[in-house]
Amino acid sequence: MDSPLSKLGESMIDEAITNGSLNPPPKDTPLDLEAYFRTPEAWRGAHSMLKSNGFAPPEIEFLREAAELEESLATISCPDQRRELRNRIDQYCVRFRLATERLR
């Protein structure tokens, strides 16, 4: 038996499809569920919502931030500023490693 919440969700999806704000993929579109099943079960719903709305999981944001800082590092000549920037890059890398370690 469907719960009232799932019935409400299905009706909202049907309404969104009807009014054109949600377009399901074409019938023959292959689904890549590898990343979905690599994500811990408790986090799958949240990660799916973030991804479908254009947001990356936190661990990917850490990598993006580190990469942007690496690009800035090439333009800075002051040793103190370079050291500070390198520390920030290292912090993002540590955060990334910790976040991915929690996924295991």
Stockholm file with secondary structure:
# STOCKHOLM 1.0

chainA/1-104         MDSPLSKLGESMIDEAITNGSLNPPPKDTPLDLEAYFRTPEAWRGAHSMLKSNGFAPPEIEFLREAAELEESLATISCPDQRRELRNRIDQYCVRFRLATERLR
#=GR chainA/1-104 SS CCCHHHHHHHHHHHHHHHHTSCCCCCTTCCCCCHHHHHSCHHHHHHHHHHHHTTCCCHHHHHHHHHHHHHHHHTTCCCHHHHHHHHHHHHHHHHHHHHHHHHHC
#=GC SS_cons         CCCHHHHHHHHHHHHHHHHTSCCCCCTTCCCCCHHHHHSCHHHHHHHHHHHHTTCCCHHHHHHHHHHHHHHHHTTCCCHHHHHHHHHHHHHHHHHHHHHHHHHC
//
